[in-house]
Amino acid sequence: MSIRTMLEEREKKFLSPYAQLSSASRGRAVPEEECSIRPAFQHDRDRIIHSKSFRRLKHKTQVFLTPSGDHYRTRLTHTLEVAQIARTMAKALCLNEDLTEAIALGHDLGHTPFGHAGEETLNEICPGGFHHAAQSLRVVDLLEKDGRGLNLTFEVRDGILKHSKGKGEILAEDPGDMPCTYEGKLVRIADIIAYINHDIDDAMRAGLISPEDIPRDCLERLGDSHGRRIDTMVKDIIEQAQGTEPLKIGLSQNVLEATVNLRDFLYERVYDLPQVHADFHKSAKILRELRAYYLEKKEAFRQEAGEAYAREPVERAISDFIAGMTDRYAFKRYEEIFLPRPWLGV
């Protein structure tokens, strides 16, 4: 018996009947020989961690544009916080931790430079629009490994595509909008738990809000500190799920209302604040002009972008390439292309 088979048997013995077993995966788009050590979802998790797009998350904006302070979140630290929260809940509910973590680590790979402002800009200028969740799927399917993709399992791909909710329902009523696994549902809800709480923390660090600004009702229901609020939300989800048939993933009405109110507070007092948006309007100009430049210099673009972007029509490839940029790479290319350089001759 291989180590992988032994681990798959362990899943059958110890996981919940509602867990997605590695051995029961719907498989990969391109069949391949299975690893002798790692079950399928663990293998997917490892592929994501070792990908270039995962490493680039460390230089992509979460809320505050390329912050100089050491302790502000980036898209990478957000991803790790989502994975930690989701895996904690999966472990408590005896769901598949490897699948949960793989979805969480891959969910934001398609995010643009400059945060949601970058996404809004690309949605305006790209034919057919743009959405980071769909782009995350393009990254793992088509763009990674020089255009060969990561060939992830169906369940991980499904969870990545359906993690996003924006201002919509945390857990959508339409089953078609929800992940097909309970592990995917946990990641969807862990995403909002993570960003609501760490964005409040960063906004206070930036001096945009103070603890006294947070709605009193939210503090009373959820807790008066970053850790207490996460603890309340996570425990509430676990308590709501325990003993349910079929398994129910969600928040109690009391905690859900407070969570939605806290999200609304963030949009009003942080995300839509002129001080936060001012630099993002400038960054939109960078993305627009880079795209126009590459459309004009298609051969130069193909040379710069490389093999990963060679198989798609050039307009689609340019959108993919710009979406994959880090904040600092977009700044650097804009400076190299559009700004004059000092003459260094003597």
Helices and strands as residue ranges (DSSP letters): H 3-14, G 22-24, H 40-49, H 52-56, G 57-59, H 75-92, H 97-106, H 115-125, H 132-138, I 139-143, H 144-147, H 154-161, G 175-177, H 182-205, G 211-213, H 216-222, H 226-241, H 253-266, I 267-271, H 274-296, H 298-305, G 307-309, H 314-324, H 327-338
